[in-house]
Amino acid sequence: MGLIVQKYGGTSVGSVQKIQAVADRVVRFRSEGHQVLVVLSAMSGETNRLLSMGREIGGETVSRREMDVLAASGEQVSIALLSMALQQRGLGARSFLANQISIRTDGAHGRARIEKIETEGIRQYLEDGIVPVVAGFQGVNEAGDITTLGRGGSDTSAVALAAALEADECQICTDVDGVYTTDPRIVESARRLSQITFEEMLELASLGSKVLHPRSVEFAGRYQVPLRVMSTFVEGPGTLITMESEEMEQPLVSGIAHTADEAKITVAGVPDRPGSASKILGPVADENIEVDMIVQNIGVDGLTDFTFTVKRQDYDQAKSLLVGIAQELEAGEVVGDKEIAKVSIVGVGMRSHAGVATTMFDCLAAENINIQMISTSEIKISVVIAERYLELAVRSLHNAFQLQVPAEAE
């Protein structure tokens, strides 16, 4: 028996009835002899509702500090309700805000990073048989102001507490029962993975898998916190995310990720000389526009084409910015495409197997799907294709790498 940190997301605590069900789960884990610490998100939709009200009143000049105070209030409701439900079931339980257990962060409101967690007090509650119910997504800075951790903040809170307390496992309890080889909504035969490495999960999360936020996976990997994704609503072992070991079977490809939230921009006829790439991407970065894949063609007659991808929501701003930059560089026109998608295959087995890229490219060619851009790492290959072929590409690749549920198991 050991210490388990459980995190429940907004859909898991979206109503009083669901909070009652979470309380029953916590009671069951306690009855098995485990110490349990619970981290909660706000009830489903509540954080968006609060932020919407803040923007309606504060507009573009709204104080980031006050927005954090507002956003952090959602978790206060859910931790109080769950603590009450646990107390009604005979368990000692107590709710905690970030300042009460000193989850210390830097001062970056809206995207704060955890710097230190005081554990002495919370350890004593656990030793006394109390279930601490902690507000996720929030911390407190050196000045004592409330801060929020940004996207995936509650997952990050849970992993950070698990690391600080040296927990035996951190369980992310959500509305899916684990990590799948690909999106089951696209491929019905997608298979739940029993185990996956931190490295693979970080790639999948960064490339479009919505199960976990990359930041929490990175944190767990850094501090070697065993991380398990499991369903709040369906019993099952979920998926264990852990360090790569010699005993683990290394599949060629573990999963396929995809995202349609992409746009491509090309600056044609760029003078092929040192500094051109910096002059193009520097101003884009200054506007906090994230650049993903980059391709620069071989120069011909002293000119080259420079292509990169951004989030679709940033496309218009980035393209408009680059028109002026192209004129300064005496480059050609700036063109783009918002109807693209990125499809990626991920697997630590790629390190020791040749021919993975060939299989991927042959598969797409057989479906007459043109590859516009390619990006690779040791355990990942990503391609940009026309968005209309996204689902066909995912299904075809899933079959090509034999990731489906075996026929005898269906």
N, C-alpha and C positions, 0 to 999 in steps of 0.2 A: 504494500500500500504506500502511496506517496502523495505528493502535492500536485494537484492539477489546476491550471488556470484555464477557465472556460470563458470564451467571449461569445456573446449573443448579439447578432445584428438587428437592424431595425425591423425586418420582417418577422424575426423570432419573438419580438416584444411589441408587436404592432397593435395589440388589444389586451384588455384585461384577461380574456380567456387564454391568450397565448402566454401571457406572463404567468398565469396559474400553471400552465403546462411546463414552462421552464422551471418553475419552483419544484414541480414533481420530479423533473430530471435531476436537479441538484440534490434533492433529498435522496434519490436512488444512489447517486455517486457517493454521498456521505455515508449511506448505510453499508456500502461496500468497504468502508474504512478509510477512504481518501480524505485528505484535507482539500478543500475546494475554495478557490478565490474566483469570483465572477466579475467580469468586465462587461458593461452594457453600452450599447449605442442608444440614441434617442429612438422613440417609437417611429415606425416607418413614415416618412414624409414630413416629420416634424422639423428637422433641421432646415429643409428647403423652405418650409412655411415661415419659419422665423427669419431666415435670411431675406426672403422676399419682402417681408414687412420692413426690415431694416433698410433695404434699398429703396423702398417706396417712400420712406420718411427722409432718409439721409441722402438719397441721390448719389451722384458720382463722388461727392466730397464726404461721404459717410466715414466716421471715425473707425479705423480698424480695431482699436481697443474696445469700443462699445459694441461693435459687431461680434467680437469674441465673447463678450459678456452675454450678449443675446443668444448666440449660437450654443454656448455651453449650457444654457438652461434646460435644453431638451433632455439631456442625460440625467439631470437632477430628478426629473419626474419618474423615469423608468427605474432608477436605482432605489428610490423610495418605495415604489409599488412592489418591486420584487422582494425587498427586505421585509415588507409587511406580509407578503404571501409566505415567505419562509418562516417567519415568526408564527404565523397561524398554523403551520405544520409542525411546530414544536422545535424548530431549529433556532439556535442563536444566530442572528444575522444583524449586520450593521452596514448602513450605506456610508460611502466616503466620496467626497469631492476631491479633486486633485490637490488642493491646498491642504487638506486634512491629512494626507499621507505624504505630502511634499514630493509630487512629481515635478521636479524642477526642469524648466526649459529655457531656451534662449528667448530673446525678446521679439522674435519675428511673428507678429500677430497674423493669424490666418494660416501660417505654415511653419509653426514653431517646431523645433527639434528637441527631443528629450536629452538632457545632459546628466541628470542624476535622479535616483529614486531612493528616498530614505526607507529602509525596510524593517528597522528595529520594532517600531510600533505594530506594523501589520503582522510581523512574525509572531508577536505575543498574542494577538487576537486569534491567529490560526492555532497556536499551541493551546489556547483556552477553549478550542472547539467552536469558535465563532466563524461564520462564513462572511468574509468581507465582500461587499458588493460595491464595486468601484466604477465611477463615471469614466467612460472611455473618451477619447477624442480631445482631452483637455489636459492642461498643465498650468503651472504658475511660474512667472518669471522672477528675476531677482528683486524686482520692485514690489512683488506681491500681486501683480495684475494677472488676471485669467488670460491664458493663451489657448488657442486651438491648433491642432496638429495638421489640419488640411485633409485631403482625400485619403481614405484608408486609415484615418487617425485612430479609430477604436481598435482595429487589428494591431496597429503599432503599439498602442497602450498595453494591450494584452501580452504581446511578445516581450516588451520591455519589462513588465512586471515579472513575467516568467523567468527572464534572464536574471534580473536582480535577485529574485528569491531562489534561483537555481531549481526551478520546478522540474518535475519529471516529465511533464508534457504540457504543451499549450494547445488547447482545442478550440478551433474556430468553428462555431456552430452556426449554421446558416440554412438557406432554403434549398441547397443541393447536397447530395449525399457523398460528395467527394470530387476529385479531379478526374476528368474524362479525357480520353484520347483526342477528342475534339468536341465541338458543340453538338449535343444530342438533338438539338432542334433542327440541325442540318443533316446529320447522319444518325439515323435511328439505331444503328448497330454500334454506335460509339461505346467504348468499354471503360468502366471505372477502373482507375489504376489503384492497386493496393499500396503502392509505394513509389516515390519519385524523389530525385535528389533536389537539394536546394538550388543547385545550378540550373537544372532543367526547369524548375518551377519559376525561378526568377526570369528566365527567358520567356516562358509561356505567358507570365503575368505582364511582362513588358511589351509583348507582341500582340496583346488583345484579349487574352483569357481574363474573364472578369471575376474569377473565383476569389483571388487574393490580390491585394494591392502590392506592387513590387517593393515598396518601402518596407512593409512588414516582413516579406520574405528575406530581403537583404539583411534586416536586423536579426532575424532568427538564424540565418546562416552564419553571420558574423559571431554570434554568441553560442552557436551550436545548440539551439533550443529545439528539441523535437516538436514538430508542428503537425497537427492533424486537422484536416478539413472533414467535417461530418455534418449530417443533417440534424436539425433540431426536431424535425417532425417524423423522421423515419429511422428506426433502429438499424444500426449497421456500423461496421468498423471505420468507414470513411477511407481517406487516403493519408498515409503517413509521409511527411516530407522530412527527409533526414540527410545526413552526410553520405556521400558515396562510399561504399565499402567493397572489399574484394569478394564478399559473399553474395553481393547483389548481382542478379542477372542483368546484363547491360543490353537493353533492346537497341536495335539499330535506330529506330525513331520511337520516341515515347508519346509524342503528341503533335497535333497540328493546330496552330493558332491563326486567327485572321482578324483583320479590322478593315472596315469600310470608311473609317473616319480619316481619310487621306486625300491629299491633293498634290499635284506635281507642277513644278514651275521650271521653265527652261529659259535661260538667258543665252540667246544665240549670238555667234560672232564675237565672243569675248577675246580681246587681245591675249595671246598666249605668252604671258610674262609673269614673273614673280610678283605676288601681291594681289593678283586679280581675284582669287578666291576669297581672300580676307576682305577685300573691298565690297564684295557681294554679300558675304555672310555676316560680316561685322555689324552693319546697320540692322540686319534682321534680328540678330541676337540682342542688340540694344533695345529692341521693342519687345523683348521677352517672348519671341516666337521660336518655338522649338523646332529644330531641323532634324530630320531623321536620316533617310538614305541620301547619299550624294554620289553623282556620277559626273566625271569630266572626260569628254572625248579627247582622243589624240589630236593634237593641233595640226591643222592643215593650212598652209599659206599664212602662218602666224596667227591663226584664229582657232578658237575652240568653242564648243557648246558646253554650258555648265547647267546641270539639272539636279534638283533636290526636291524632297518631299517635306510637307508640313501638315499639321492638322487642318482639316477642311475648314474649320471655323476661322483659321488665320489666313486662308488663301487670299481673300480680297485685299486685306491689309498688306500682306507680303508682296503681292504682285504690284500693287500701286506704288509701294516703296521702291521696288526694283526698276520701275520705268525711269525714274530720275537717276538712279545709280548707273543704269545702262548708258544713259546719255553722257554721264561724266566719264565713263570708261571708253566711250566711243564704240560701244558694242552694238549688236543688232537688236532685233525685237525681243520682247518678253512675252512668252506664250505659256499657257498652262492647261491643266486638265483636272477637273474636280470629280470626274467619274472613274476613279481608280480604286483599287483595293490592294491590301498587302496580305499575302498568305505565307506562312512560315512553318517549316518542319523543325522539330527540336528533339535531340537525343544524344546522351553522352556516348552512345555506341558509335557515333560518327567518328570519334577520335581514332578508332582502331579498325574501321571498315572503309574500304575504297568503293567508289561507284554510287554513293548515295545521291550526289548531285545529278549524275547521269540518269538514275532512275526517276528522279523528280522531273527533270527536263523532258525525258522521253514520255512520261505520263501526260504532261501538259501538252506536248506536241501532238500526241495521239488524239487529244480532244480539240485540237486546232486553237489552243489558247496561246496567244503571243505574250512573251515575257518582255516587259519594258525596262525593268531595272532588277539588279541582283545585289544582295548583300549577304556576306557569310561571316561566321565565326567558327570556333572549334566545334561547337555543338548545335549550330543553327544555320539554316539557309532560308533567306527571305526573298520573295519575288514580288514585284509590282505587276499587276495585270489589270485589264479592264474590269470595272466593278460588276458588269453584267455576267461575268464568268465566275464570280466568287464561289457560289455554292457548288457549281460543277467541279471547280478545281479542288475544293475541300473534299468532296465525295470521292473523286477520282484518286487523289493522293492517299486518302484513308484506305482505299482498297489496294492501291499499289504497294503500300508498306504493310499490308495485312494487319491492320490495327483493330479490325472489327471483333465483336464477340464471337468465339468459335461456335460453329453450327450446333454442336452437341450441347452447348451451354445455353442456347436460346430457349 
